[in-house]
Amino acid sequence: MLSMRQADPVREGSALEQVRRWARRSWSHAAKDGPAGLIIDVSGMPDLFDGEEHLRADLEARLERVDRNAQGSAADDEVGFADLWPVFLFLDPARIGPDAREVPASVMARYKARQVRKLHWISPQDDRLVPLMDLWQRQQFAASGYTLTALAVIPLQELQPGRRTLSAVEVALRDALRLWIFALLPAIEALFDRSPGLKGDYLSAFDCIAWNAPHLMALAQASLARRSGHAAVTGDPGDCEDQSVLRVFLAMQADEGRKQRLVVHDGEAVRQYQGVALQKRYLDRAKASLAPGAGLQEIESHLLRHIELLDLLAKGRRVATSILAARLGEMRDYVQGLESLGGAGAHGIRHAPDGHGKRQRAAANRVNAAQKPEAFVQPPDDTAPVPRFTPQELAGLAFLCDIDGFQISLQHLLLCPEIWAARALGALRFNRRPVSEAEIAPLRTWLEATHVPEPGLDLIETSCRDIAVTVADLQNMLLWPPMREMRDRSS
């Protein structure tokens, strides 16, 4: 389990059982193959890991050990699939010594905390890496001398014939976007009216939103395309005071958000807000920031933070829809590809294509693409087909929506403890479910830190601090007064 705290065998066992139940529904071979049937195909790599059977036996033994520790535990529908992903650490022997001191200590510690893991020494130029890594991963390996790759167990949906049903992640993101559009829109308009600097740059509050929330604008344009039956046109929103496309979309979303209820820990009390009372809560907060003595820069910053929050939720919704809508085709390609291979390993065929027919090679490529869909395994740059999430964005979505962000992104796996702690903290502050202090503990240290990240700090530490700053900012913006000590009531 990827955590700096003691392992929780009940949660790990629940996760394993949930993965198995899902796999039996989706993959006919998983039930008879046991734990190894849940692992991505490792054929074609026998010389990398002391033989394929040795690798499978080792991974299977680790999963069985987790399973034995949780006999009799109740399965939970909300589990972190990322906790059980096998992780491989590759080290370049020409640059990394036998003690691996060149690898940052925080990275090595978190790698060792994984339940299912393997380490291997290999040159970045070794052709045997081709079936395992995309080009950008190999380039990253060559640049740093070490790299981690996760063999993701993607939670494919059990889809019924007919229209695709939304996953829990999509529903949570959709509802959160509707709720916060309804709650924050009057406050955004009030803040814009008192921002001379922004009024000189934008024709209206909606024009300001259109230019500063590209993902929200893209959703609005896609919504118009669905209603009109034409292809969506995205790009420059143009200088327009009305911004009718965005205005209509926000009105539709706000109408749905009006029906929802926000429950928060307001100080020591649990309070509920809905309808006009919900809008008034944030409008009063905005008016308080407009009091005499408030600087114009502070007012503009407050306004743009509101818009950025809505754009983050819109980005999450766009990415989730893009990735999860493709799952049906990925599942079909995977199953059909396995049937065409007739028991042969996909990676083995891709590693040594000579001697295999075109159909077998094509089937192996389909299996590989389904296991590593490009939108899910995103390159760490802005050229990816689907916009990349930063650690702060994944943590922010987890805090706001109580979702497992690793179902829509393979990035930042080593930051799983802090991102899951942000999710638990959001569940507590929005009164969604009981939360223990242990669930919040990985993030509490960073929330209580008094200094900001410093240049040259370890990447893991810097990212943890960034996540804490994001969560603290969301709390102060949406859940004032700032969080007090929760140890007595969090259990």
C-alpha positions as CSV (number, residue, x, y, z in Angstrom):
1,M,0.0,0.0,0.0
2,L,1.5,3.4,-1.1
3,S,1.6,5.2,2.3
4,M,4.0,6.4,4.9
5,R,1.8,5.1,7.6
6,Q,1.3,1.5,8.7
7,A,-0.4,-0.8,6.2
8,D,-4.1,-1.2,6.5
9,P,-4.8,-4.9,5.6
10,V,-8.6,-4.4,5.6
11,R,-8.4,-1.7,3.0
12,E,-5.9,-3.5,0.9
13,G,-7.9,-6.7,1.0
14,S,-11.1,-4.8,0.1
15,A,-9.2,-3.2,-2.9
16,L,-8.0,-6.6,-4.0
17,E,-11.5,-8.2,-3.8
18,Q,-13.0,-5.2,-5.6
19,V,-10.5,-5.6,-8.4
20,R,-11.2,-9.3,-8.6
21,R,-15.0,-8.8,-8.7
22,W,-14.6,-6.2,-11.5
23,A,-12.2,-8.4,-13.4
24,R,-14.4,-11.5,-13.3
25,R,-17.2,-9.4,-14.8
26,S,-15.0,-8.0,-17.6
27,W,-12.4,-10.7,-18.3
28,S,-13.4,-14.3,-18.5
29,H,-9.8,-15.5,-17.9
30,A,-9.3,-13.6,-14.6
31,A,-11.3,-16.0,-12.5
32,K,-9.4,-19.1,-13.5
33,D,-5.9,-17.4,-13.5
34,G,-6.1,-16.2,-9.9
35,P,-4.2,-13.1,-8.8
36,A,-1.8,-13.3,-11.8
37,G,-4.8,-12.9,-14.1
38,L,-5.1,-9.3,-12.8
39,I,-1.6,-8.4,-13.8
40,I,-0.7,-6.9,-17.2
41,D,0.8,-9.3,-19.6
42,V,4.5,-9.9,-18.8
43,S,5.4,-12.3,-21.6
44,G,8.4,-11.5,-23.7
45,M,10.4,-10.3,-20.6
46,P,11.8,-13.5,-19.2
47,D,15.4,-12.3,-19.3
48,L,14.5,-9.0,-17.6
49,F,13.1,-10.5,-14.5
50,D,14.9,-13.9,-14.0
51,G,12.2,-15.5,-16.1
52,E,8.5,-14.9,-16.6
53,E,7.5,-17.6,-14.2
54,H,9.6,-16.1,-11.5
55,L,8.1,-12.6,-12.1
56,R,4.6,-13.9,-12.0
57,A,5.2,-16.0,-8.9
58,D,6.7,-13.0,-7.1
59,L,3.8,-10.7,-8.0
60,E,1.3,-13.4,-7.2
61,A,2.8,-14.1,-3.8
62,R,2.7,-10.4,-2.9
63,L,-1.0,-10.2,-3.8
64,E,-1.8,-13.4,-2.0
65,R,-0.1,-12.1,1.1
66,V,-2.3,-9.0,1.0
67,D,-5.3,-11.3,0.5
68,R,-4.5,-13.5,3.5
69,N,-4.2,-10.5,5.8
70,A,-7.7,-9.4,5.0
71,Q,-9.7,-12.7,5.3
72,G,-13.3,-12.0,6.3
73,S,-13.1,-8.2,5.6
74,A,-16.1,-6.6,3.9
75,A,-15.5,-5.3,0.3
76,D,-15.8,-1.6,-0.2
77,D,-17.0,-0.1,-3.4
78,E,-14.8,3.0,-3.0
79,V,-11.2,1.7,-3.1
80,G,-7.9,2.9,-4.5
81,F,-7.1,0.7,-7.5
82,A,-3.8,2.5,-7.7
83,D,-2.7,0.9,-4.4
84,L,-2.4,-2.5,-6.1
85,W,-0.7,-1.4,-9.4
86,P,2.6,-3.2,-9.9
87,V,5.4,-0.7,-10.0
88,F,8.8,-1.3,-11.7
89,L,11.9,0.8,-10.9
90,F,14.5,0.8,-13.7
91,L,18.0,1.9,-13.0
92,D,20.8,2.7,-15.4
93,P,24.0,0.8,-14.2
94,A,26.2,3.3,-15.9
95,R,24.9,6.2,-13.8
96,I,23.4,4.6,-10.7
97,G,25.7,2.8,-8.2
98,P,24.9,-0.5,-6.5
99,D,23.5,1.3,-3.4
100,A,21.2,3.5,-5.7
101,R,22.2,6.6,-3.7
102,E,21.7,8.7,-6.9
103,V,18.0,8.0,-6.7
104,P,16.3,10.6,-4.4
105,A,15.7,9.0,-1.0
106,S,12.0,10.0,-1.0
107,V,11.5,8.3,-4.4
108,M,13.2,5.1,-3.2
109,A,11.2,5.1,0.1
110,R,7.9,5.4,-1.7
111,Y,8.9,2.8,-4.2
112,K,9.7,0.4,-1.4
113,A,6.3,1.1,0.2
114,R,4.5,-0.4,-2.7
115,Q,2.9,-3.8,-2.1
116,V,3.7,-5.0,-5.7
117,R,7.1,-3.9,-7.0
118,K,10.2,-5.0,-8.9
119,L,13.6,-3.4,-9.4
120,H,15.8,-4.0,-12.5
121,W,19.1,-2.7,-13.8
122,I,19.1,-2.0,-17.5
123,S,20.5,0.5,-20.0
124,P,18.0,3.1,-21.4
125,Q,19.1,2.1,-24.9
126,D,18.2,-1.6,-24.4
127,D,15.7,-2.7,-27.0
128,R,14.0,-4.9,-24.5
129,L,12.4,-1.8,-23.0
130,V,10.4,-1.1,-26.1
131,P,7.4,-3.3,-25.2
132,L,7.4,-1.8,-21.6
133,M,7.8,1.9,-22.2
134,D,6.6,4.6,-24.5
135,L,9.2,6.8,-26.2
136,W,8.8,9.7,-23.7
137,Q,9.3,7.3,-20.8
138,R,12.6,6.0,-22.3
139,Q,13.7,9.6,-22.9
140,Q,13.0,10.4,-19.3
141,F,14.9,7.3,-18.2
142,A,17.9,8.4,-20.4
143,A,17.9,11.9,-18.9
144,S,17.7,10.9,-15.2
145,G,19.2,7.4,-15.0
146,Y,16.1,6.0,-13.3
147,T,12.4,5.8,-14.0
148,L,9.3,4.2,-12.6
149,T,6.6,2.6,-14.6
150,A,3.3,1.4,-13.3
151,L,1.4,-1.5,-14.8
152,A,-2.0,0.0,-14.3
153,V,-5.1,-2.2,-13.6
154,I,-7.6,0.0,-15.3
155,P,-11.1,-0.3,-13.7
156,L,-13.1,-0.9,-16.9
157,Q,-16.8,-0.3,-16.4
158,E,-19.4,-3.0,-16.5
159,L,-21.5,-1.5,-19.3
160,Q,-25.0,-2.6,-20.2
161,P,-26.1,-2.7,-23.9
162,G,-27.4,0.7,-25.1
163,R,-26.3,4.1,-23.8
164,R,-23.2,4.3,-21.8
165,T,-23.7,4.8,-18.1
166,L,-21.7,7.4,-16.2
167,S,-19.1,6.2,-13.8
168,A,-19.0,7.4,-10.2
169,V,-16.1,9.7,-11.0
170,E,-18.0,11.3,-13.8
171,V,-21.1,11.8,-11.7
172,A,-19.2,13.4,-8.9
173,L,-17.4,15.8,-11.2
174,R,-20.6,16.7,-13.0
175,D,-22.5,17.4,-9.8
176,A,-19.6,19.4,-8.2
177,L,-19.3,21.6,-11.3
178,R,-23.1,22.3,-11.3
179,L,-23.1,23.0,-7.5
180,W,-20.2,25.5,-7.6
181,I,-21.3,27.3,-10.7
182,F,-24.6,28.0,-8.9
183,A,-22.9,28.9,-5.7
184,L,-20.1,31.2,-7.0
185,L,-21.6,32.9,-10.1
186,P,-23.3,35.8,-8.2
187,A,-20.1,36.3,-6.2
188,I,-18.0,36.4,-9.4
189,E,-20.3,39.0,-10.9
190,A,-20.1,41.2,-7.8
191,L,-16.3,41.0,-7.6
192,F,-16.0,41.8,-11.3
193,D,-18.2,45.0,-10.9
194,R,-15.7,46.2,-8.3
195,S,-12.5,45.4,-10.2
196,P,-11.5,48.4,-12.4
197,G,-8.5,46.7,-13.7
198,L,-10.4,43.7,-15.0
199,K,-13.2,45.9,-16.3
200,G,-10.7,47.6,-18.5
201,D,-9.5,44.3,-20.0
202,Y,-12.9,42.4,-20.3
203,L,-16.3,43.6,-21.4
204,S,-18.3,41.7,-18.8
205,A,-17.9,39.1,-16.0
206,F,-18.8,36.4,-18.6
207,D,-16.1,37.7,-21.0
208,C,-13.6,37.4,-18.1
209,I,-14.7,33.8,-17.4
210,A,-14.5,32.9,-21.1
211,W,-10.9,34.0,-21.3
212,N,-9.7,32.6,-18.0
213,A,-11.6,29.3,-18.0
214,P,-10.7,27.6,-21.3
215,H,-12.0,24.2,-20.2
216,L,-15.3,25.7,-19.0
217,M,-15.6,27.5,-22.4
218,A,-14.9,24.2,-24.2
219,L,-17.7,22.5,-22.3
220,A,-20.0,25.3,-23.2
221,Q,-19.1,25.0,-26.9
222,A,-19.6,21.3,-26.8
223,S,-23.0,21.7,-25.2
224,L,-24.0,24.1,-27.9
225,A,-22.8,21.6,-30.6
226,R,-24.9,18.8,-29.0
227,R,-28.0,21.0,-28.9
228,S,-27.6,22.3,-32.5
229,G,-26.4,19.0,-34.0
230,H,-23.3,20.7,-35.4
231,A,-19.6,19.9,-34.8
232,A,-18.1,21.7,-31.8
233,V,-16.0,24.7,-32.6
234,T,-13.4,25.5,-30.0
235,G,-10.7,28.2,-29.7
236,D,-10.6,31.9,-29.2
237,P,-13.8,33.0,-27.3
238,G,-13.6,36.5,-28.9
239,D,-14.2,39.9,-27.2
240,C,-17.9,39.7,-26.6
241,E,-19.8,41.3,-23.7
242,D,-22.6,38.9,-23.9
243,Q,-20.7,35.6,-24.4
244,S,-24.1,34.0,-25.1
245,V,-22.7,30.5,-25.6
246,L,-21.1,30.5,-22.1
247,R,-23.9,32.4,-20.5
248,V,-26.5,29.8,-21.7
249,F,-24.3,26.9,-20.5
250,L,-23.7,28.4,-17.1
251,A,-27.5,29.1,-16.7
252,M,-28.3,25.5,-17.5
253,Q,-25.6,24.2,-15.1
254,A,-26.8,26.6,-12.3
255,D,-30.4,25.4,-12.7
256,E,-29.2,21.9,-11.9
257,G,-26.9,23.1,-9.1
258,R,-29.8,24.9,-7.5
259,K,-31.2,21.4,-6.6
260,Q,-28.1,20.3,-4.7
261,R,-27.2,20.9,-1.1
262,L,-23.8,21.8,0.4
263,V,-23.0,20.5,3.9
264,V,-20.0,21.9,5.6
265,H,-18.2,21.9,9.0
266,D,-18.6,25.6,9.7
267,G,-16.4,26.1,12.8
268,E,-17.6,23.6,15.3
269,A,-21.0,23.1,13.8
270,V,-22.4,21.2,10.7
271,R,-24.4,23.5,8.5
272,Q,-26.4,22.9,5.4
273,Y,-26.9,25.4,2.5
274,Q,-29.1,25.1,-0.5
275,G,-30.7,27.4,-3.1
276,V,-30.6,31.2,-2.3
277,A,-29.0,30.5,1.1
278,L,-26.0,28.9,-0.7
279,Q,-25.5,31.7,-3.1
280,K,-25.9,34.3,-0.3
281,R,-23.1,32.5,1.7
282,Y,-20.6,33.2,-1.0
283,L,-22.0,36.5,-2.1
284,D,-21.7,37.8,1.5
285,R,-18.1,36.5,1.5
286,A,-17.4,38.4,-1.7
287,K,-18.9,41.6,-0.4
288,A,-16.8,41.3,2.8
289,S,-13.7,41.3,0.6
290,L,-14.9,44.6,-1.0
291,A,-15.0,46.4,2.4
292,P,-13.1,49.7,2.6
293,G,-9.4,49.1,2.8
294,A,-9.4,46.0,0.5
295,G,-6.8,46.4,-2.2
296,L,-7.8,46.1,-5.9
297,Q,-5.2,43.4,-6.5
298,E,-6.6,41.4,-3.6
299,I,-10.1,41.7,-5.1
300,E,-9.0,40.6,-8.5
301,S,-7.1,37.7,-7.1
302,H,-10.2,36.6,-5.2
303,L,-12.2,36.7,-8.4
304,L,-9.7,34.8,-10.5
305,R,-9.4,32.1,-7.8
306,H,-13.2,31.5,-8.1
307,I,-12.9,31.2,-11.9
308,E,-9.9,28.9,-11.7
309,L,-11.9,26.6,-9.3
310,L,-14.7,26.3,-11.9
311,D,-12.2,25.7,-14.7
312,L,-10.5,22.9,-12.7
313,L,-13.8,21.1,-12.2
314,A,-14.5,21.6,-15.9
315,K,-11.1,20.2,-16.8
316,G,-11.7,17.2,-14.6
317,R,-15.1,16.6,-16.2
318,R,-13.7,16.9,-19.8
319,V,-10.8,14.5,-19.1
320,A,-13.0,12.0,-17.2
321,T,-15.5,11.9,-20.1
322,S,-12.8,11.6,-22.7
323,I,-11.0,8.7,-20.9
324,L,-14.0,6.8,-19.6
325,A,-16.1,7.0,-22.7
326,A,-13.3,5.2,-24.5
327,R,-13.4,2.3,-22.0
328,L,-16.0,0.3,-23.9
329,G,-13.9,0.2,-27.1
330,E,-10.7,-0.6,-25.0
331,M,-12.5,-3.5,-23.3
332,R,-13.7,-4.8,-26.7
333,D,-10.2,-4.5,-28.2
334,Y,-8.6,-6.2,-25.2
335,V,-11.0,-9.2,-25.1
336,Q,-11.0,-9.7,-28.9
337,G,-7.2,-9.3,-29.0
338,L,-6.8,-12.0,-26.3
339,E,-9.1,-14.3,-28.1
340,S,-7.1,-13.8,-31.4
341,L,-3.8,-14.5,-29.6
342,G,-5.0,-17.9,-28.4
343,G,-3.1,-17.8,-25.2
344,A,0.1,-16.3,-26.6
345,G,1.5,-13.2,-24.7
346,A,1.0,-9.9,-26.3
347,H,4.3,-8.4,-25.2
348,G,6.2,-11.5,-26.3
349,I,4.8,-11.1,-29.9
350,R,5.5,-7.4,-29.9
351,H,9.1,-8.0,-28.7
352,A,9.8,-10.7,-31.3
353,P,7.3,-10.1,-34.2
354,D,9.2,-12.3,-36.6
355,G,7.5,-15.7,-36.8
356,H,4.1,-14.3,-36.1
357,G,1.5,-13.4,-38.7
358,K,0.0,-10.0,-39.3
359,R,-3.2,-10.8,-37.5
360,Q,-1.4,-11.9,-34.4
361,R,0.8,-8.8,-34.4
362,A,-2.2,-6.6,-34.8
363,A,-4.0,-8.4,-32.0
364,A,-1.0,-7.9,-29.7
365,N,-0.9,-4.2,-30.6
366,R,-4.6,-3.9,-29.7
367,V,-4.1,-5.6,-26.3
368,N,-1.2,-3.3,-25.5
369,A,-3.1,-0.2,-26.6
370,A,-6.0,-1.2,-24.4
371,Q,-3.8,-1.8,-21.4
372,K,-2.0,1.5,-21.9
373,P,-4.5,3.9,-23.5
374,E,-2.7,7.1,-24.5
375,A,-5.2,9.4,-22.9
376,F,-4.7,7.7,-19.5
377,V,-0.9,7.2,-19.6
378,Q,-0.2,10.8,-20.3
379,P,3.2,12.2,-21.3
380,P,4.5,14.7,-18.7
381,D,4.1,17.7,-21.0
382,D,1.4,19.9,-22.4
383,T,1.4,18.2,-25.9
384,A,-0.6,15.2,-24.7
385,P,-4.0,14.7,-26.4
386,V,-5.7,15.1,-23.1
387,P,-4.5,17.9,-20.8
388,R,-2.1,16.7,-18.1
389,F,-3.0,17.1,-14.4
390,T,-0.6,18.6,-12.0
391,P,-0.4,17.1,-8.4
392,Q,-2.2,20.1,-7.1
393,E,-5.1,19.6,-9.6
394,L,-5.5,15.9,-8.7
395,A,-5.5,16.8,-5.0
396,G,-7.9,19.6,-5.6
397,L,-10.4,17.4,-7.5
398,A,-10.1,14.7,-4.8
399,F,-10.8,17.3,-2.1
400,L,-13.7,18.9,-3.9
401,C,-15.4,15.8,-5.3
402,D,-14.3,12.8,-3.2
403,I,-13.0,10.9,-6.2
404,D,-10.2,8.5,-6.9
405,G,-8.2,10.7,-9.4
406,F,-6.0,7.7,-10.4
407,Q,-9.0,6.3,-12.4
408,I,-8.5,9.1,-14.9
409,S,-4.8,9.8,-14.7
410,L,-1.7,7.6,-14.2
411,Q,0.4,10.6,-13.2
412,H,1.9,11.3,-9.8
413,L,1.5,7.8,-8.4
414,L,4.2,8.3,-5.7
415,L,2.1,11.2,-4.3
416,C,-0.9,8.9,-3.7
417,P,-0.7,9.2,0.2
418,E,-1.1,13.0,0.0
419,I,-3.7,13.0,-2.7
420,W,-5.8,10.4,-0.9
421,A,-5.4,12.4,2.3
422,A,-6.7,15.4,0.5
423,R,-9.7,13.3,-0.5
424,A,-10.3,12.2,3.1
425,L,-10.0,15.8,4.3
426,G,-12.6,17.0,1.8
427,A,-14.9,14.1,2.8
428,L,-14.6,15.3,6.4
429,R,-15.0,19.0,5.8
430,F,-18.0,18.5,3.5
431,N,-19.5,15.9,5.9
432,R,-19.6,13.2,3.2
433,R,-18.5,10.2,5.3
434,P,-16.7,9.2,8.5
435,V,-12.9,9.9,8.3
436,S,-10.2,8.7,10.6
437,E,-7.2,10.8,11.7
438,A,-4.9,8.2,10.1
439,E,-6.4,8.9,6.7
440,I,-5.5,12.6,7.0
441,A,-2.1,12.1,8.6
442,P,0.0,12.0,5.4
443,L,-1.1,15.6,4.6
444,R,-1.3,17.1,8.1
445,T,2.5,17.5,8.4
446,W,2.5,19.6,5.2
447,L,-0.6,21.6,6.2
448,E,1.1,22.5,9.5
449,A,4.4,23.5,7.8
450,T,5.2,27.2,8.2
451,H,7.4,27.7,5.2
452,V,6.8,27.4,1.4
453,P,8.8,25.2,-1.0
454,E,12.3,26.3,-1.5
455,P,14.3,26.0,-4.8
456,G,16.3,22.8,-5.0
457,L,14.1,20.8,-2.6
458,D,13.4,17.2,-3.4
459,L,10.7,16.9,-6.1
460,I,8.5,14.7,-3.8
461,E,8.7,17.2,-0.9
462,T,8.0,20.2,-3.2
463,S,5.0,18.5,-4.6
464,C,3.7,17.6,-1.2
465,R,4.0,21.2,-0.1
466,D,2.2,22.4,-3.3
467,I,-0.6,20.0,-2.6
468,A,-0.9,21.3,1.0
469,V,-1.0,24.9,-0.2
470,T,-3.8,24.0,-2.7
471,V,-5.9,22.3,-0.1
472,A,-5.4,25.1,2.5
473,D,-6.3,27.6,-0.2
474,L,-9.5,25.7,-1.0
475,Q,-10.4,25.5,2.6
476,N,-9.9,29.2,3.2
477,M,-11.9,30.1,0.1
478,L,-14.8,27.7,0.5
479,L,-14.9,26.6,4.2
480,W,-13.9,29.6,6.3
481,P,-13.0,30.0,9.1
482,P,-9.8,28.0,8.6
483,M,-9.9,24.4,9.8
484,R,-9.4,24.0,13.5
485,E,-7.9,21.0,15.3
486,M,-10.0,17.9,14.2
487,R,-8.4,15.1,16.1
488,D,-11.2,14.8,18.6
489,R,-14.1,14.7,16.1
490,S,-12.5,13.2,13.0
491,S,-12.9,9.7,14.3
